[in-house]
Amino acid sequence: MTSLSIKDVPSETADRLRDRAARNFRSLQGELLAIIEAAANDDRGQLSPPAPLARLNLTALRPRPAPKTVEQIAAELRELFPAPAQTAQRSVDIVRELRDSR
């Protein structure tokens, strides 16, 4: 197996490559190898042009909201379900009723 090295990569380019690797759930090394393999397997011997905008998944580029804390999730659930259902039948009672009806 051969090792390759790229020197003097601008910091901005390296940061964008790290971000791309994270979006694709790869290490930086894995992402670079995927890019090189795609370029090497291209029949025309050149990089493919960018995909048309209609085919791009722009939702992946939107910033994601900050994750919620456990307390925030619990507060939202308390608003949706203020009190446990008192009239609901317990599952164990339903199973017993079905079993005894046979």
Buried (B, 14 or more C-beta within 10 A) or exposed (E): EEEEEEEEEEEEEEEEBEEBBEEEEBEEEEBBEBBEEEEEEEEEEEEEEEEEEEEEEEEEEEEEEEEEEEEEEEEEEEEEEEEEEEEEEEEEEEEEEEEEEE
